Amino acid sequence: MLSQHQHQLVEALVESGRYQNASEVLREGLRVLERQESEDAAKLSALRDAAERGWLDVATRRYDDIADENLNDFIGQLGDRAARAHSAG
């Protein structure tokens, strides 16, 4: 069931000529939702993979222990490195 606002939006999109009927509007909405769900799943998978690699690094002691007073400088260096890598292509 559509809310009044959603119903009005569907009607406006059909009346604009952009879509021929409500079914086209709803199919397009579902395509957008499906694409977003797929992108979200890919991002979540990448995040889980990164977390797993990070925990493995911790377990095997492959990390740098940064003192609190050096943390801002360290983060700045990481940002600089990322910017250079990004601009290099």
PDB file with one MODEL, atoms N, CA, C and O in Angstrom:
MODEL        1
ATOM      1  N   MET A   1       0.842  -1.171   0.000  1.00  0.00           N
ATOM      2  CA  MET A   1       0.000   0.000   0.000  1.00  0.00           C
ATOM      3  C   MET A   1       0.892   1.241   0.000  1.00  0.00           C
ATOM      4  O   MET A   1       1.853   1.323   0.765  1.00  0.00           O
ATOM      5  N   LEU A   2       0.573   2.185  -0.846  1.00  0.00           N
ATOM      6  CA  LEU A   2       1.341   3.421  -0.934  1.00  0.00           C
ATOM      7  C   LEU A   2       0.750   4.485  -0.024  1.00  0.00           C
ATOM      8  O   LEU A   2      -0.464   4.550   0.173  1.00  0.00           O
ATOM      9  N   SER A   3       1.618   5.312   0.522  1.00  0.00           N
ATOM     10  CA  SER A   3       1.138   6.465   1.285  1.00  0.00           C
ATOM     11  C   SER A   3       0.579   7.490   0.298  1.00  0.00           C
ATOM     12  O   SER A   3       0.780   7.372  -0.911  1.00  0.00           O
ATOM     13  N   GLN A   4      -0.108   8.472   0.808  1.00  0.00           N
ATOM     14  CA  GLN A   4      -0.663   9.530  -0.047  1.00  0.00           C
ATOM     15  C   GLN A   4       0.458  10.233  -0.807  1.00  0.00           C
ATOM     16  O   GLN A   4       0.326  10.508  -1.999  1.00  0.00           O
ATOM     17  N   HIS A   5       1.548  10.519  -0.126  1.00  0.00           N
ATOM     18  CA  HIS A   5       2.691  11.181  -0.763  1.00  0.00           C
ATOM     19  C   HIS A   5       3.256  10.325  -1.894  1.00  0.00           C
ATOM     20  O   HIS A   5       3.534  10.831  -2.981  1.00  0.00           O
ATOM     21  N   GLN A   6       3.425   9.031  -1.638  1.00  0.00           N
ATOM     22  CA  GLN A   6       3.971   8.134  -2.658  1.00  0.00           C
ATOM     23  C   GLN A   6       3.027   8.025  -3.852  1.00  0.00           C
ATOM     24  O   GLN A   6       3.467   8.023  -5.001  1.00  0.00           O
ATOM     25  N   HIS A   7       1.747   7.937  -3.578  1.00  0.00           N
ATOM     26  CA  HIS A   7       0.750   7.875  -4.649  1.00  0.00           C
ATOM     27  C   HIS A   7       0.811   9.140  -5.505  1.00  0.00           C
ATOM     28  O   HIS A   7       0.771   9.064  -6.733  1.00  0.00           O
ATOM     29  N   GLN A   8       0.908  10.290  -4.862  1.00  0.00           N
ATOM     30  CA  GLN A   8       0.997  11.552  -5.605  1.00  0.00           C
ATOM     31  C   GLN A   8       2.278  11.619  -6.430  1.00  0.00           C
ATOM     32  O   GLN A   8       2.267  12.133  -7.548  1.00  0.00           O
ATOM     33  N   LEU A   9       3.365  11.111  -5.896  1.00  0.00           N
ATOM     34  CA  LEU A   9       4.624  11.098  -6.628  1.00  0.00           C
ATOM     35  C   LEU A   9       4.515  10.226  -7.871  1.00  0.00           C
ATOM     36  O   LEU A   9       4.952  10.623  -8.951  1.00  0.00           O
ATOM     37  N   VAL A  10       3.936   9.046  -7.724  1.00  0.00           N
ATOM     38  CA  VAL A  10       3.749   8.158  -8.877  1.00  0.00           C
ATOM     39  C   VAL A  10       2.887   8.849  -9.925  1.00  0.00           C
ATOM     40  O   VAL A  10       3.223   8.838 -11.109  1.00  0.00           O
ATOM     41  N   GLU A  11       1.794   9.443  -9.507  1.00  0.00           N
ATOM     42  CA  GLU A  11       0.912  10.143 -10.447  1.00  0.00           C
ATOM     43  C   GLU A  11       1.645  11.274 -11.156  1.00  0.00           C
ATOM     44  O   GLU A  11       1.501  11.448 -12.366  1.00  0.00           O
ATOM     45  N   ALA A  12       2.425  12.038 -10.410  1.00  0.00           N
ATOM     46  CA  ALA A  12       3.157  13.160 -11.006  1.00  0.00           C
ATOM     47  C   ALA A  12       4.178  12.668 -12.029  1.00  0.00           C
ATOM     48  O   ALA A  12       4.343  13.288 -13.080  1.00  0.00           O
ATOM     49  N   LEU A  13       4.855  11.577 -11.740  1.00  0.00           N
ATOM     50  CA  LEU A  13       5.840  11.037 -12.677  1.00  0.00           C
ATOM     51  C   LEU A  13       5.175  10.532 -13.953  1.00  0.00           C
ATOM     52  O   LEU A  13       5.715  10.701 -15.046  1.00  0.00           O
ATOM     53  N   VAL A  14       4.007   9.913 -13.816  1.00  0.00           N
ATOM     54  CA  VAL A  14       3.270   9.448 -14.993  1.00  0.00           C
ATOM     55  C   VAL A  14       2.751  10.647 -15.781  1.00  0.00           C
ATOM     56  O   VAL A  14       2.874  10.681 -17.005  1.00  0.00           O
ATOM     57  N   GLU A  15       2.176  11.622 -15.097  1.00  0.00           N
ATOM     58  CA  GLU A  15       1.638  12.809 -15.765  1.00  0.00           C
ATOM     59  C   GLU A  15       2.722  13.615 -16.469  1.00  0.00           C
ATOM     60  O   GLU A  15       2.449  14.293 -17.460  1.00  0.00           O
ATOM     61  N   SER A  16       3.944  13.546 -15.964  1.00  0.00           N
ATOM     62  CA  SER A  16       5.041  14.287 -16.593  1.00  0.00           C
ATOM     63  C   SER A  16       5.428  13.683 -17.944  1.00  0.00           C
ATOM     64  O   SER A  16       6.114  14.322 -18.742  1.00  0.00           O
ATOM     65  N   GLY A  17       4.986  12.453 -18.194  1.00  0.00           N
ATOM     66  CA  GLY A  17       5.339  11.777 -19.431  1.00  0.00           C
ATOM     67  C   GLY A  17       6.624  10.976 -19.334  1.00  0.00           C
ATOM     68  O   GLY A  17       7.011  10.276 -20.270  1.00  0.00           O
ATOM     69  N   ARG A  18       7.260  11.086 -18.222  1.00  0.00           N
ATOM     70  CA  ARG A  18       8.515  10.350 -18.040  1.00  0.00           C
ATOM     71  C   ARG A  18       8.262   8.845 -17.995  1.00  0.00           C
ATOM     72  O   ARG A  18       9.088   8.062 -18.462  1.00  0.00           O
ATOM     73  N   TYR A  19       7.144   8.449 -17.443  1.00  0.00           N
ATOM     74  CA  TYR A  19       6.750   7.045 -17.377  1.00  0.00           C
ATOM     75  C   TYR A  19       5.346   6.929 -17.951  1.00  0.00           C
ATOM     76  O   TYR A  19       4.544   7.857 -17.844  1.00  0.00           O
ATOM     77  N   GLN A  20       5.051   5.781 -18.565  1.00  0.00           N
ATOM     78  CA  GLN A  20       3.738   5.604 -19.187  1.00  0.00           C
ATOM     79  C   GLN A  20       2.662   5.212 -18.184  1.00  0.00           C
ATOM     80  O   GLN A  20       1.483   5.504 -18.378  1.00  0.00           O
ATOM     81  N   ASN A  21       3.082   4.542 -17.103  1.00  0.00           N
ATOM     82  CA  ASN A  21       2.092   4.113 -16.117  1.00  0.00           C
ATOM     83  C   ASN A  21       2.769   3.852 -14.772  1.00  0.00           C
ATOM     84  O   ASN A  21       3.992   3.919 -14.647  1.00  0.00           O
ATOM     85  N   ALA A  22       1.947   3.554 -13.779  1.00  0.00           N
ATOM     86  CA  ALA A  22       2.461   3.340 -12.421  1.00  0.00           C
ATOM     87  C   ALA A  22       3.386   2.130 -12.353  1.00  0.00           C
ATOM     88  O   ALA A  22       4.344   2.125 -11.580  1.00  0.00           O
ATOM     89  N   SER A  23       3.110   1.110 -13.152  1.00  0.00           N
ATOM     90  CA  SER A  23       3.973  -0.075 -13.142  1.00  0.00           C
ATOM     91  C   SER A  23       5.394   0.275 -13.549  1.00  0.00           C
ATOM     92  O   SER A  23       6.350  -0.233 -12.963  1.00  0.00           O
ATOM     93  N   GLU A  24       5.544   1.141 -14.551  1.00  0.00           N
ATOM     94  CA  GLU A  24       6.885   1.556 -14.964  1.00  0.00           C
ATOM     95  C   GLU A  24       7.604   2.288 -13.837  1.00  0.00           C
ATOM     96  O   GLU A  24       8.798   2.081 -13.618  1.00  0.00           O
ATOM     97  N   VAL A  25       6.883   3.136 -13.129  1.00  0.00           N
ATOM     98  CA  VAL A  25       7.475   3.872 -12.005  1.00  0.00           C
ATOM     99  C   VAL A  25       7.949   2.889 -10.938  1.00  0.00           C
ATOM    100  O   VAL A  25       9.071   2.995 -10.443  1.00  0.00           O
ATOM    101  N   LEU A  26       7.101   1.944 -10.591  1.00  0.00           N
ATOM    102  CA  LEU A  26       7.450   0.982  -9.550  1.00  0.00           C
ATOM    103  C   LEU A  26       8.590   0.066  -9.989  1.00  0.00           C
ATOM    104  O   LEU A  26       9.460  -0.260  -9.181  1.00  0.00           O
ATOM    105  N   ARG A  27       8.602  -0.356 -11.258  1.00  0.00           N
ATOM    106  CA  ARG A  27       9.708  -1.190 -11.739  1.00  0.00           C
ATOM    107  C   ARG A  27      11.027  -0.427 -11.669  1.00  0.00           C
ATOM    108  O   ARG A  27      12.051  -0.980 -11.269  1.00  0.00           O
ATOM    109  N   GLU A  28      10.993   0.846 -12.061  1.00  0.00           N
ATOM    110  CA  GLU A  28      12.215   1.659 -11.988  1.00  0.00           C
ATOM    111  C   GLU A  28      12.669   1.804 -10.537  1.00  0.00           C
ATOM    112  O   GLU A  28      13.861   1.712 -10.241  1.00  0.00           O
ATOM    113  N   GLY A  29      11.725   2.027  -9.645  1.00  0.00           N
ATOM    114  CA  GLY A  29      12.068   2.123  -8.227  1.00  0.00           C
ATOM    115  C   GLY A  29      12.694   0.839  -7.710  1.00  0.00           C
ATOM    116  O   GLY A  29      13.647   0.882  -6.932  1.00  0.00           O
ATOM    117  N   LEU A  30      12.173  -0.289  -8.132  1.00  0.00           N
ATOM    118  CA  LEU A  30      12.734  -1.576  -7.711  1.00  0.00           C
ATOM    119  C   LEU A  30      14.120  -1.801  -8.302  1.00  0.00           C
ATOM    120  O   LEU A  30      14.990  -2.369  -7.642  1.00  0.00           O
ATOM    121  N   ARG A  31      14.334  -1.358  -9.550  1.00  0.00           N
ATOM    122  CA  ARG A  31      15.676  -1.478 -10.139  1.00  0.00           C
ATOM    123  C   ARG A  31      16.686  -0.657  -9.343  1.00  0.00           C
ATOM    124  O   ARG A  31      17.793  -1.117  -9.065  1.00  0.00           O
ATOM    125  N   VAL A  32      16.295   0.556  -8.983  1.00  0.00           N
ATOM    126  CA  VAL A  32      17.182   1.417  -8.192  1.00  0.00           C
ATOM    127  C   VAL A  32      17.458   0.775  -6.835  1.00  0.00           C
ATOM    128  O   VAL A  32      18.601   0.755  -6.378  1.00  0.00           O
ATOM    129  N   LEU A  33      16.431   0.259  -6.201  1.00  0.00           N
ATOM    130  CA  LEU A  33      16.591  -0.394  -4.901  1.00  0.00           C
ATOM    131  C   LEU A  33      17.486  -1.625  -5.011  1.00  0.00           C
ATOM    132  O   LEU A  33      18.342  -1.850  -4.155  1.00  0.00           O
ATOM    133  N   GLU A  34      17.292  -2.420  -6.058  1.00  0.00           N
ATOM    134  CA  GLU A  34      18.113  -3.613  -6.252  1.00  0.00           C
ATOM    135  C   GLU A  34      19.580  -3.234  -6.447  1.00  0.00           C
ATOM    136  O   GLU A  34      20.468  -3.873  -5.883  1.00  0.00           O
ATOM    137  N   ARG A  35      19.834  -2.194  -7.247  1.00  0.00           N
ATOM    138  CA  ARG A  35      21.205  -1.739  -7.471  1.00  0.00           C
ATOM    139  C   ARG A  35      21.826  -1.250  -6.168  1.00  0.00           C
ATOM    140  O   ARG A  35      22.982  -1.558  -5.880  1.00  0.00           O
ATOM    141  N   GLN A  36      21.069  -0.490  -5.377  1.00  0.00           N
ATOM    142  CA  GLN A  36      21.573   0.018  -4.105  1.00  0.00           C
ATOM    143  C   GLN A  36      21.870  -1.118  -3.137  1.00  0.00           C
ATOM    144  O   GLN A  36      22.889  -1.100  -2.447  1.00  0.00           O
ATOM    145  N   GLU A  37      20.984  -2.100  -3.085  1.00  0.00           N
ATOM    146  CA  GLU A  37      21.199  -3.259  -2.212  1.00  0.00           C
ATOM    147  C   GLU A  37      22.469  -4.003  -2.616  1.00  0.00           C
ATOM    148  O   GLU A  37      23.243  -4.431  -1.760  1.00  0.00           O
ATOM    149  N   SER A  38      22.681  -4.155  -3.918  1.00  0.00           N
ATOM    150  CA  SER A  38      23.872  -4.840  -4.411  1.00  0.00           C
ATOM    151  C   SER A  38      25.139  -4.065  -4.048  1.00  0.00           C
ATOM    152  O   SER A  38      26.130  -4.649  -3.612  1.00  0.00           O
ATOM    153  N   GLU A  39      25.094  -2.741  -4.234  1.00  0.00           N
ATOM    154  CA  GLU A  39      26.246  -1.906  -3.870  1.00  0.00           C
ATOM    155  C   GLU A  39      26.516  -1.969  -2.374  1.00  0.00           C
ATOM    156  O   GLU A  39      27.668  -2.064  -1.953  1.00  0.00           O
ATOM    157  N   ASP A  40      25.463  -1.918  -1.575  1.00  0.00           N
ATOM    158  CA  ASP A  40      25.626  -1.996  -0.119  1.00  0.00           C
ATOM    159  C   ASP A  40      26.234  -3.331   0.294  1.00  0.00           C
ATOM    160  O   ASP A  40      27.100  -3.379   1.167  1.00  0.00           O
ATOM    161  N   ALA A  41      25.780  -4.417  -0.335  1.00  0.00           N
ATOM    162  CA  ALA A  41      26.318  -5.743  -0.012  1.00  0.00           C
ATOM    163  C   ALA A  41      27.796  -5.824  -0.374  1.00  0.00           C
ATOM    164  O   ALA A  41      28.585  -6.410   0.368  1.00  0.00           O
ATOM    165  N   ALA A  42      28.176  -5.239  -1.510  1.00  0.00           N
ATOM    166  CA  ALA A  42      29.584  -5.255  -1.918  1.00  0.00           C
ATOM    167  C   ALA A  42      30.435  -4.452  -0.942  1.00  0.00           C
ATOM    168  O   ALA A  42      31.536  -4.873  -0.586  1.00  0.00           O
ATOM    169  N   LYS A  43      29.930  -3.299  -0.508  1.00  0.00           N
ATOM    170  CA  LYS A  43      30.667  -2.477   0.456  1.00  0.00           C
ATOM    171  C   LYS A  43      30.818  -3.208   1.788  1.00  0.00           C
ATOM    172  O   LYS A  43      31.889  -3.187   2.395  1.00  0.00           O
ATOM    173  N   LEU A  44      29.751  -3.848   2.236  1.00  0.00           N
ATOM    174  CA  LEU A  44      29.798  -4.585   3.498  1.00  0.00           C
ATOM    175  C   LEU A  44      30.779  -5.749   3.405  1.00  0.00           C
ATOM    176  O   LEU A  44      31.519  -6.016   4.352  1.00  0.00           O
ATOM    177  N   SER A  45      30.787  -6.436   2.276  1.00  0.00           N
ATOM    178  CA  SER A  45      31.730  -7.538   2.079  1.00  0.00           C
ATOM    179  C   SER A  45      33.168  -7.033   2.111  1.00  0.00           C
ATOM    180  O   SER A  45      34.031  -7.656   2.728  1.00  0.00           O
ATOM    181  N   ALA A  46      33.428  -5.905   1.449  1.00  0.00           N
ATOM    182  CA  ALA A  46      34.776  -5.334   1.450  1.00  0.00           C
ATOM    183  C   ALA A  46      35.181  -4.916   2.863  1.00  0.00           C
ATOM    184  O   ALA A  46      36.329  -5.104   3.263  1.00  0.00           O
ATOM    185  N   LEU A  47      34.244  -4.353   3.611  1.00  0.00           N
ATOM    186  CA  LEU A  47      34.524  -3.946   4.986  1.00  0.00           C
ATOM    187  C   LEU A  47      34.831  -5.159   5.863  1.00  0.00           C
ATOM    188  O   LEU A  47      35.753  -5.125   6.678  1.00  0.00           O
ATOM    189  N   ARG A  48      34.061  -6.222   5.694  1.00  0.00           N
ATOM    190  CA  ARG A  48      34.321  -7.440   6.471  1.00  0.00           C
ATOM    191  C   ARG A  48      35.681  -8.036   6.117  1.00  0.00           C
ATOM    192  O   ARG A  48      36.414  -8.484   6.998  1.00  0.00           O
ATOM    193  N   ASP A  49      36.018  -8.040   4.823  1.00  0.00           N
ATOM    194  CA  ASP A  49      37.328  -8.551   4.401  1.00  0.00           C
ATOM    195  C   ASP A  49      38.453  -7.724   5.013  1.00  0.00           C
ATOM    196  O   ASP A  49      39.448  -8.273   5.486  1.00  0.00           O
ATOM    197  N   ALA A  50      38.292  -6.399   5.002  1.00  0.00           N
ATOM    198  CA  ALA A  50      39.319  -5.524   5.577  1.00  0.00           C
ATOM    199  C   ALA A  50      39.449  -5.757   7.078  1.00  0.00           C
ATOM    200  O   ALA A  50      40.558  -5.781   7.612  1.00  0.00           O
ATOM    201  N   ALA A  51      38.323  -5.927   7.755  1.00  0.00           N
ATOM    202  CA  ALA A  51      38.363  -6.192   9.199  1.00  0.00           C
ATOM    203  C   ALA A  51      39.058  -7.520   9.483  1.00  0.00           C
ATOM    204  O   ALA A  51      39.842  -7.628  10.425  1.00  0.00           O
ATOM    205  N   GLU A  52      38.768  -8.522   8.669  1.00  0.00           N
ATOM    206  CA  GLU A  52      39.411  -9.823   8.859  1.00  0.00           C
ATOM    207  C   GLU A  52      40.925  -9.710   8.671  1.00  0.00           C
ATOM    208  O   GLU A  52      41.697 -10.274   9.447  1.00  0.00           O
ATOM    209  N   ARG A  53      41.346  -8.972   7.627  1.00  0.00           N
ATOM    210  CA  ARG A  53      42.788  -8.778   7.418  1.00  0.00           C
ATOM    211  C   ARG A  53      43.398  -8.017   8.592  1.00  0.00           C
ATOM    212  O   ARG A  53      44.505  -8.326   9.033  1.00  0.00           O
ATOM    213  N   GLY A  54      42.668  -7.021   9.092  1.00  0.00           N
ATOM    214  CA  GLY A  54      43.164  -6.246  10.219  1.00  0.00           C
ATOM    215  C   GLY A  54      43.333  -7.083  11.468  1.00  0.00           C
ATOM    216  O   GLY A  54      44.350  -6.977  12.154  1.00  0.00           O
ATOM    217  N   TRP A  55      42.339  -7.923  11.776  1.00  0.00           N
ATOM    218  CA  TRP A  55      42.449  -8.781  12.953  1.00  0.00           C
ATOM    219  C   TRP A  55      43.567  -9.804  12.790  1.00  0.00           C
ATOM    220  O   TRP A  55      44.237 -10.156  13.760  1.00  0.00           O
ATOM    221  N   LEU A  56      43.769 -10.280  11.560  1.00  0.00           N
ATOM    222  CA  LEU A  56      44.876 -11.200  11.309  1.00  0.00           C
ATOM    223  C   LEU A  56      46.209 -10.493  11.541  1.00  0.00           C
ATOM    224  O   LEU A  56      47.134 -11.073  12.111  1.00  0.00           O
ATOM    225  N   ASP A  57      46.306  -9.238  11.098  1.00  0.00           N
ATOM    226  CA  ASP A  57      47.527  -8.464  11.346  1.00  0.00           C
ATOM    227  C   ASP A  57      47.778  -8.300  12.843  1.00  0.00           C
ATOM    228  O   ASP A  57      48.914  -8.418  13.303  1.00  0.00           O
ATOM    229  N   VAL A  58      46.721  -8.029  13.598  1.00  0.00           N
ATOM    230  CA  VAL A  58      46.873  -7.888  15.052  1.00  0.00           C
ATOM    231  C   VAL A  58      47.328  -9.216  15.656  1.00  0.00           C
ATOM    232  O   VAL A  58      48.228  -9.244  16.496  1.00  0.00           O
ATOM    233  N   ALA A  59      46.714 -10.301  15.233  1.00  0.00           N
ATOM    234  CA  ALA A  59      47.052 -11.616  15.792  1.00  0.00           C
ATOM    235  C   ALA A  59      48.489 -12.010  15.489  1.00  0.00           C
ATOM    236  O   ALA A  59      49.124 -12.708  16.279  1.00  0.00           O
ATOM    237  N   THR A  60      49.003 -11.562  14.343  1.00  0.00           N
ATOM    238  CA  THR A  60      50.377 -11.917  13.956  1.00  0.00           C
ATOM    239  C   THR A  60      51.354 -10.777  14.235  1.00  0.00           C
ATOM    240  O   THR A  60      52.497 -10.795  13.778  1.00  0.00           O
ATOM    241  N   ARG A  61      50.888  -9.795  14.984  1.00  0.00           N
ATOM    242  CA  ARG A  61      51.707  -8.655  15.413  1.00  0.00           C
ATOM    243  C   ARG A  61      52.300  -7.860  14.247  1.00  0.00           C
ATOM    244  O   ARG A  61      53.412  -7.342  14.343  1.00  0.00           O
ATOM    245  N   ARG A  62      51.549  -7.771  13.149  1.00  0.00           N
ATOM    246  CA  ARG A  62      51.977  -6.949  12.010  1.00  0.00           C
ATOM    247  C   ARG A  62      51.239  -5.614  12.068  1.00  0.00           C
ATOM    248  O   ARG A  62      50.309  -5.370  11.300  1.00  0.00           O
ATOM    249  N   TYR A  63      51.663  -4.770  12.974  1.00  0.00           N
ATOM    250  CA  TYR A  63      51.063  -3.450  13.105  1.00  0.00           C
ATOM    251  C   TYR A  63      52.070  -2.527  13.766  1.00  0.00           C
ATOM    252  O   TYR A  63      53.043  -2.969  14.377  1.00  0.00           O
ATOM    253  N   ASP A  64      51.813  -1.236  13.628  1.00  0.00           N
ATOM    254  CA  ASP A  64      52.645  -0.231  14.289  1.00  0.00           C
ATOM    255  C   ASP A  64      51.914   0.268  15.523  1.00  0.00           C
ATOM    256  O   ASP A  64      50.736   0.618  15.454  1.00  0.00           O
ATOM    257  N   ASP A  65      52.598   0.301  16.633  1.00  0.00           N
ATOM    258  CA  ASP A  65      52.033   0.835  17.866  1.00  0.00           C
ATOM    259  C   ASP A  65      52.369   2.321  17.904  1.00  0.00           C
ATOM    260  O   ASP A  65      53.534   2.692  18.040  1.00  0.00           O
ATOM    261  N   ILE A  66      51.360   3.166  17.785  1.00  0.00           N
ATOM    262  CA  ILE A  66      51.557   4.612  17.716  1.00  0.00           C
ATOM    263  C   ILE A  66      51.200   5.226  19.066  1.00  0.00           C
ATOM    264  O   ILE A  66      50.109   5.007  19.592  1.00  0.00           O
ATOM    265  N   ALA A  67      52.121   5.986  19.610  1.00  0.00           N
ATOM    266  CA  ALA A  67      51.867   6.679  20.881  1.00  0.00           C
ATOM    267  C   ALA A  67      50.800   7.749  20.668  1.00  0.00           C
ATOM    268  O   ALA A  67      50.709   8.345  19.595  1.00  0.00           O
ATOM    269  N   ASP A  68      50.001   7.981  21.693  1.00  0.00           N
ATOM    270  CA  ASP A  68      48.915   8.951  21.600  1.00  0.00           C
ATOM    271  C   ASP A  68      49.380  10.299  21.072  1.00  0.00           C
ATOM    272  O   ASP A  68      48.708  10.908  20.239  1.00  0.00           O
ATOM    273  N   GLU A  69      50.523  10.766  21.550  1.00  0.00           N
ATOM    274  CA  GLU A  69      50.990  12.099  21.158  1.00  0.00           C
ATOM    275  C   GLU A  69      51.440  12.152  19.692  1.00  0.00           C
ATOM    276  O   GLU A  69      51.605  13.239  19.139  1.00  0.00           O
ATOM    277  N   ASN A  70      51.638  10.997  19.063  1.00  0.00           N
ATOM    278  CA  ASN A  70      52.060  10.949  17.660  1.00  0.00           C
ATOM    279  C   ASN A  70      50.927  10.579  16.701  1.00  0.00           C
ATOM    280  O   ASN A  70      51.128  10.512  15.488  1.00  0.00           O
ATOM    281  N   LEU A  71      49.760  10.344  17.243  1.00  0.00           N
ATOM    282  CA  LEU A  71      48.663   9.838  16.427  1.00  0.00           C
ATOM    283  C   LEU A  71      48.240  10.821  15.336  1.00  0.00           C
ATOM    284  O   LEU A  71      48.036  10.412  14.193  1.00  0.00           O
ATOM    285  N   ASN A  72      48.104  12.097  15.659  1.00  0.00           N
ATOM    286  CA  ASN A  72      47.697  13.079  14.651  1.00  0.00           C
ATOM    287  C   ASN A  72      48.698  13.148  13.507  1.00  0.00           C
ATOM    288  O   ASN A  72      48.300  13.201  12.343  1.00  0.00           O
ATOM    289  N   ASP A  73      49.983  13.149  13.818  1.00  0.00           N
ATOM    290  CA  ASP A  73      51.007  13.162  12.770  1.00  0.00           C
ATOM    291  C   ASP A  73      50.925  11.903  11.914  1.00  0.00           C
ATOM    292  O   ASP A  73      51.043  11.973  10.691  1.00  0.00           O
ATOM    293  N   PHE A  74      50.723  10.762  12.548  1.00  0.00           N
ATOM    294  CA  PHE A  74      50.639   9.499  11.820  1.00  0.00           C
ATOM    295  C   PHE A  74      49.447   9.510  10.867  1.00  0.00           C
ATOM    296  O   PHE A  74      49.572   9.097   9.714  1.00  0.00           O
ATOM    297  N   ILE A  75      48.301   9.976  11.337  1.00  0.00           N
ATOM    298  CA  ILE A  75      47.109  10.048  10.488  1.00  0.00           C
ATOM    299  C   ILE A  75      47.342  11.009   9.330  1.00  0.00           C
ATOM    300  O   ILE A  75      46.921  10.738   8.205  1.00  0.00           O
ATOM    301  N   GLY A  76      48.008  12.125   9.596  1.00  0.00           N
ATOM    302  CA  GLY A  76      48.338  13.064   8.528  1.00  0.00           C
ATOM    303  C   GLY A  76      49.223  12.431   7.470  1.00  0.00           C
ATOM    304  O   GLY A  76      49.025  12.651   6.275  1.00  0.00           O
ATOM    305  N   GLN A  77      50.192  11.651   7.903  1.00  0.00           N
ATOM    306  CA  GLN A  77      51.073  10.959   6.954  1.00  0.00           C
ATOM    307  C   GLN A  77      50.295   9.948   6.117  1.00  0.00           C
ATOM    308  O   GLN A  77      50.534   9.813   4.917  1.00  0.00           O
ATOM    309  N   LEU A  78      49.374   9.245   6.746  1.00  0.00           N
ATOM    310  CA  LEU A  78      48.539   8.305   5.992  1.00  0.00           C
ATOM    311  C   LEU A  78      47.700   9.040   4.953  1.00  0.00           C
ATOM    312  O   LEU A  78      47.555   8.581   3.820  1.00  0.00           O
ATOM    313  N   GLY A  79      47.153  10.183   5.348  1.00  0.00           N
ATOM    314  CA  GLY A  79      46.364  10.984   4.412  1.00  0.00           C
ATOM    315  C   GLY A  79      47.198  11.468   3.244  1.00  0.00           C
ATOM    316  O   GLY A  79      46.754  11.426   2.096  1.00  0.00           O
ATOM    317  N   ASP A  80      48.413  11.929   3.536  1.00  0.00           N
ATOM    318  CA  ASP A  80      49.316  12.373   2.466  1.00  0.00           C
ATOM    319  C   ASP A  80      49.624  11.226   1.512  1.00  0.00           C
ATOM    320  O   ASP A  80      49.614  11.399   0.293  1.00  0.00           O
ATOM    321  N   ARG A  81      49.898  10.060   2.076  1.00  0.00           N
ATOM    322  CA  ARG A  81      50.222   8.892   1.253  1.00  0.00           C
ATOM    323  C   ARG A  81      49.026   8.499   0.377  1.00  0.00           C
ATOM    324  O   ARG A  81      49.191   8.163  -0.796  1.00  0.00           O
ATOM    325  N   ALA A  82      47.841   8.543   0.953  1.00  0.00           N
ATOM    326  CA  ALA A  82      46.636   8.197   0.191  1.00  0.00           C
ATOM    327  C   ALA A  82      46.391   9.203  -0.929  1.00  0.00           C
ATOM    328  O   ALA A  82      46.010   8.823  -2.036  1.00  0.00           O
ATOM    329  N   ALA A  83      46.611  10.492  -0.642  1.00  0.00           N
ATOM    330  CA  ALA A  83      46.418  11.525  -1.666  1.00  0.00           C
ATOM    331  C   ALA A  83      47.401  11.338  -2.818  1.00  0.00           C
ATOM    332  O   ALA A  83      47.030  11.475  -3.984  1.00  0.00           O
ATOM    333  N   ARG A  84      48.646  11.027  -2.491  1.00  0.00           N
ATOM    334  CA  ARG A  84      49.647  10.793  -3.550  1.00  0.00           C
ATOM    335  C   ARG A  84      49.273   9.572  -4.389  1.00  0.00           C
ATOM    336  O   ARG A  84      49.384   9.597  -5.615  1.00  0.00           O
ATOM    337  N   ALA A  85      48.835   8.523  -3.734  1.00  0.00           N
ATOM    338  CA  ALA A  85      48.449   7.305  -4.455  1.00  0.00           C
ATOM    339  C   ALA A  85      47.244   7.573  -5.354  1.00  0.00           C
ATOM    340  O   ALA A  85      47.162   7.058  -6.469  1.00  0.00           O
ATOM    341  N   HIS A  86      46.314   8.380  -4.859  1.00  0.00           N
ATOM    342  CA  HIS A  86      45.118   8.699  -5.635  1.00  0.00           C
ATOM    343  C   HIS A  86      45.463   9.540  -6.858  1.00  0.00           C
ATOM    344  O   HIS A  86      44.950   9.293  -7.949  1.00  0.00           O
ATOM    345  N   SER A  87      46.330  10.531  -6.680  1.00  0.00           N
ATOM    346  CA  SER A  87      46.693  11.406  -7.801  1.00  0.00           C
ATOM    347  C   SER A  87      47.583  10.685  -8.812  1.00  0.00           C
ATOM    348  O   SER A  87      47.629  11.067  -9.981  1.00  0.00           O
ATOM    349  N   ALA A  88      48.288   9.647  -8.367  1.00  0.00           N
ATOM    350  CA  ALA A  88      49.137   8.871  -9.280  1.00  0.00           C
ATOM    351  C   ALA A  88      48.297   7.946 -10.162  1.00  0.00           C
ATOM    352  O   ALA A  88      48.772   7.417 -11.167  1.00  0.00           O
ATOM    353  N   GLY A  89      47.056   7.770  -9.766  1.00  0.00           N
ATOM    354  CA  GLY A  89      46.161   7.011 -10.613  1.00  0.00           C
ATOM    355  C   GLY A  89      45.917   5.643 -10.207  1.00  0.00           C
ATOM    356  O   GLY A  89      45.169   4.926 -10.871  1.00  0.00           O
TER     357      GLY A  89
ENDMDL
END
